[in-house]
Every structure is written in C-alpha cells, then in structure tokens.
Amino acid sequence: MARKVRSVRVPETLEYLDLSGIVGECEKYLRDLESATMLKNEGNREAAKALLRSRQADLGRRVGHKILEACVEYGKKKHE
C-alpha cells in the first residue's frame, strides 16, 4: 500500500526552474523514441540503439543545464 505524503520540502531554486523548457526537451525525446521504434521495426536495430544512447545523454545534459540556470538565477536574486 502506498503512503501518502503530507508535506514536501521543495528547494527555493525550483521557483526559477524553466518547467516549460524541460517539458519541451521531454517532448523531443519522445519523438526520438518514436523514430527509434520505427528504425527498429524496419530492421535497423543498431541505428535505433545509437539514436537512443545519444538522445538520452543529450536529454540529461539539457535538463542539467536548465537546473544549473535555475540555481544561478536563484543566486543572483538572493544576493541582490
């Protein structure tokens, strides 16, 4: 049985996080997943695997960059 969470501590830096940008990156990743599925269905498994590996690394890097931008923006506002 799942436990209900009553309170969650959220870092203040999330206030500056570009959520629409992160959702956009996830949308791009989903399109690439569809492309990889089509490649796999056509018999090109190696190309599908390569596409997924490169896109996963790229998605992680881009989301990490969005989080870093939020931390920098938070730092700027905090020291004003």
Rosetta blueprint (number, residue, H / E / L):
1 M L
2 A L
3 R L
4 K L
5 V L
6 R L
7 S L
8 V L
9 R L
10 V L
11 P L
12 E H
13 T H
14 L H
15 E H
16 Y H
17 L L
18 D L
19 L H
20 S H
21 G H
22 I H
23 V H
24 G H
25 E H
26 C H
27 E H
28 K H
29 Y H
30 L H
31 R H
32 D H
33 L H
34 E H
35 S H
36 A H
37 T H
38 M H
39 L H
40 K H
41 N H
42 E L
43 G L
44 N L
45 R H
46 E H
47 A H
48 A H
49 K H
50 A H
51 L H
52 L H
53 R H
54 S H
55 R H
56 Q H
57 A H
58 D H
59 L H
60 G H
61 R H
62 R H
63 V H
64 G H
65 H H
66 K H
67 I H
68 L H
69 E H
70 A H
71 C H
72 V H
73 E H
74 Y H
75 G H
76 K H
77 K H
78 K H
79 H L
80 E L
